[in-house]
Amino acid sequence: MKVLVALNHPAHYYVFKFTVINLKKLGYEVKYVIREKDILEKLLVSEKVDYIKINEKRQRKSTVFSVVSNGILELVKQDFNLLKLVVKWKPNLMIGTDIAITHVGRILRIPSFVFNEDDFEINQLFCKTSYPFATKIIAPEICSVGKYSHKKLSYNGIQKMAYLHPAYFQPDFELVKDIVGDAEKYFLIRLVSLTSGHDIEGKHTGINDEIIDKLIILLVKHGKVFINNEGKINPRYEKYRLVMKPNLMHHFLAFASMLIGDSQTMCAESGLLGTPFIRFNDFVGKIGYLNEIENDYSLGYGIETKYPEKVIEKAEEIINMPNAKEEWQKRKDRIFMEKVDAADFYTNLIIQHLN
């Protein structure tokens, strides 16, 4: 049996990593195809994973016209390139996070399972162009899929648990000690470009230089400061730039004292690794799985952009909290205890469909 796995975001490689390992152990043939985005290709290279690329990376502007026009052009090219590959390779099932598998699957009558954990209302561009054509939608119970609930296969979990579950991931400080140096504590400021599909309106904002300056003044008193940025970084922050192999990020996050960022993905990963996070962007309160992580399990704090002063206040609060990391480990253990093993769920789902 052949399974094609389509990726369009660096974190999505990890979502399927252990499911793919499980399938290969059972004798399934698996092939990765990717849409070049951020550090996805570099990540696969560092992981020594074979892949086929179905697009070329393009610089996006954050205007509605640019996102839509470039997105349509990219999608047509991806559909065509994937179609050629699928006709030749003939997979029995296509899974992943790329829209193209749903279109090609419908054309060639090959089942497609699209995976998502962003609510329909917040990620409409992706959902409206993939859900009508997908065979099944694999999403957490808490995730809204709009009017496509009849296609949804839900589970009591979060996608990121498929690779951060203690059964699969054990942080190793030896891998990052040379990066951290002799600092007893270190902090990460994570910045994103906010030009992806769910940021289509171009109105979404996050951490700006004024906030970064105030954070650095506060954090350097207590430890070492690193900044990780998707795009260009202000030259005055260059000395704080985090330089390391992309496949070490989860080890680095696990031992950090705190993450402050405007990235949905890395904030959620931080909490699930037992590291306090502060998320500052216009999506706060709008995404189900993050609301659960922040409000039900207290693994981090979402702050709306109309309250920038609260970022510094909350950072000070966490810094002054006795045994914060120990407390976060307890909270992390609780969420993994109460949720399912996502990678195991995905594996069984695929096996059941193909048998």
N, C-alpha and C positions, 0 to 999 in steps of 0.2 A: 504493500500500500504506500502511496506517495502523498505527502502533506506539504503544501507550499505555505510558508510563513512570511507575510508582508509587513514590513516595519516602516514607520515614518517619523520616529522620534527616538532619541538615544535611550530613554528609559524603557521603551517598548522591547528592546532587545532582551532586557532582563526579565520583563514580564513573561516571555516565552522560553527563556533559557533552560529552566529545569524541566519544563514540559517537553521540550525538544530532546533533552537528555533522556528522559523517561521513554519517549517514543522510539528513539534510536536503539535503546537497550532492548526494546520489544521487537526490533527488526523493521521498523518503519523507515522509509526513505524520506528525508526532510531536506528542503531547500529554502534558504533565505533569499528574499528579494527586498531591496531597500529603496526608499526615496531619500536622497541625500538631504539631511537637515542637521544644522548645528554640528555636533561632533559625532554623529552616528557612525559614519564610515571610519573615522579614527578609532572609535570604540571597538568596532568589529575587528579592525586590524590588530589592535592591542590585545584582543581576546583570541586572536588567531582563528577567526571564524570565516569560512568561505561564504561568499554572497554574490548576488548579481544586482547591479544598479539599474533602475528603470527611469532615472531622470538625471539631470545635471542641476546642481545647486544654483539658484538665482537670488540676487539681492532683492529683498522686498522692501517696499515703502509702506508706511502705515496708513495710507489713504484707502477709503472704501473702493474707489475705482481701481487702484493698483492691486489690492488684495484680490478682488473679484476677477479682473481681467487676467492677471498673471496666474491666478488659481485655475481658471478655466483652461488656459493654454497648457499649463503643466499637467492638468488632469487628462486632457485629450492625449497628450504625448505618453503619459504613464499608462493609460488604458491600451494604447496601441502597442507599446513596448511589452507590456505584460501579456497582452493577447498573443503576440508572436511566441513568447516563451512558453505559455501554457499550452498552445497548440502543439508545440514540439515535445514538451515534457509530460503532458497529460496527467496532472495530479488528480487524486481522488477527492481531495478536500483542500480548500484554501481558507486559512485563518489569518487573522492579524488586525492591524489598526489602520490599514490603508484603504481608501475609498475604492481604488481600482479593482480590488478583488471582487467586490460586489457587482460591478458592471460586467467584468469579464466572465464572472461566474454565471450571471444571468444569460449572457450571450451564448456561452458554451454549455450551459446546463450543468455546471459543476457547483456543488454546494459551497457556500461561503459563510463563514462565521466571523462576524465583525465584533471586536472587543472594544469596549469603551466604559469609562467611569465618570465622564463629564455629563451633567444633566442636559437633556435635549434643549431646554430653554436657554442654556448658556453656550452651547456649542452647535447652533442651528445649521451653520454652513456644512459641517461634517455630517451631521445627522440627516439632514434633508437630501443630501446627495448620496448617502450610502444606505440608510435604513430601508427605503422602498425596494431596493434590489437585493438586500442581504437575505440569506436563508434563515439565519438566526442571529440574534443580538445577545452577546454574553456581557452581562453587566451586574454590578452589585445590587442587592435588594434595594438599597437606599437611592439608587440612581434612576432618575426619570428618563423614559425613552419616548415620551409623548404619546402619540396615537398608535405606536407600534408595539404595545405591550404584548400582543398576541405572538410576537416573534421572540420575546425576551426569555432567556434562560438565566435566572438570577441565582445568586449565591450570597451567603452571609459572610461577606469579606470585602477586601479592597484589593485592586489589581496589584499594588505594590507589595502586598504580602506574598505574592507568588515568587518573589526573589529575596525579600528581607526576612522571611520566616526563619526562626532559629534552626530549623531542620536543614536549611540550605546555606545560610550565611552566618559566619562567625567572624566578627571584626578582629583584625590582626594589626596591632600597633607597630609591629616591626616593619610593616610595609610603608608606613608614613612617618616614621620617627625622624628620618633625615630631612623631611619637609618641615616638620614641626620644630625641630631643633631642641633646645633646652627649655622651651617654654612649658611651664606647669599647666597653664590654661591657654586656650586659643579660641578665637571667634571667627566665624565666616560671615561675610556680607555677600549675598548672592543677588545678582542683578540680571534681568532678562530684557529682551527687546520689545516684548508685547506687540508683535506684528503677526502672530499666528492667526489661524482661522477664527478662533473664538474672540479675537480682538479686532474683528473686522471693522468696527465703527471708528477705530483709531482714536477713541476717546479715553481708553483705559490708561491709567497712570500708576506709578509705583514709587520706588525710592529715588529721590533726587540728590543732587550734590550737597544741598544744605543739610539734609538728614545724614548723609554719609559723613560729612565733616563733624557733626555733633556726635555721631556714633563713635568715630575714631577717637575723639577727645575723651569720651567716656571709657571705651574698651581698652585702650592702650595702658590705662592705669592698672588693669587687672590681668592682662595677658597679651598674647600676640594677635594681631589682626591680619586676616587674609580677605581679599576681595576676588570673587569669581564672577566674570562677566561674559555674556553671550557675544557681545560685539566689541566695539572700540571702548577703551577705558580712558577716562580723563587722565592726562599725563601726570597730574599731581598725585594720583593714586597708584602709579606704576610700581612703587616700592612695596605695595601691599598685594600685588597681583599673585594669585595662587597658580603655581606652575607645577603640574604633575601629570602623570598618565591618567586618562579619563576613567579607566577601569579601577582606579584606587579611590574614587570619590566616596563610596559608601564606607570604606574603612576610615577615611579622613573625617567624615561626618559623625561617625559613631563615637569618636573620642573628643569631639569639639565640646566646648562648654555651652555654646549657643549659636544658632543660625538666625540671622536677620535677613529677610529677602522678600522679593516680590514674585518669586517663582512658586507656582502651585505644587509642581512635582517635587522639587527639592525640599520644600517645607514639610510636605507630607512624609517624605523619606526620613527627614531628620527626626520627626516625632516617633516614627516607627522604629527608629534606631535608638531611641531613648535619649535624644538630645533636644532640649527646649528650643522652640522656634518662635519667631515673631514674623507674621505674614502681613505685609502692608501693600495692598493694591485694591482696585475697584471691584474685584470679584469676591471680596470678603462677605460672607453671609449668603452667597448665591450658589454654592456648589455643595451638594449633599454630603459626599464622602468627607470633605474637609470640615464641614460643620460637625460631623460625627467625631472626627479626630480631635477637633478643638473643643467642642462643647460637651460631648459625652465622655471623652477620655482624658481631657485636659492635657493633651500632649503638646499644645502650642496655643498661640494667641493670634487671632485675626483682628487687624485694626483697619478701619475704613480710612480712606485717604483724606477725609475731612478732619481727621484728628492726628496730624503729624506729630504733635507734641507727645502723644501717648506712646510713640515708639521708644523714645528715650526713657520715659517713665517706666515702661514695662521692662526695658532692658536693665535698668537699675534695680528693679524689683527682683528679677531673676538672679542677677549677680549677687544680691544681698540675701538670697534665700539659702538657709543652711542646708547642706547636703542635697542640692538641687538635682545633681545627676543620679544620686541614689533613688530619690523620689521618682524621677522620670523612668528609671528602669522598672520600678514597680508598676507604673502606669502602662508602660510598654508591654510588660508581661501579661497584664490583664487583658489588653485588646487581642493579643495573639491567643490567649486562652479561650476567649469568647467567640473568636471567628474561625472559619474553616481554613484548611490548608488549600490556598487558591491553586497552586501548581498541581496538586493532586486532583482537585476538582476538574481543572482543565484537561488533564491527561485522561481521566475516566470518561469525560464528556466526548472527547475525540474518539476514543476506543469504541465506546458504545455506538457512535454514529457509523463508524467504518465496519463494524462487525455485523 
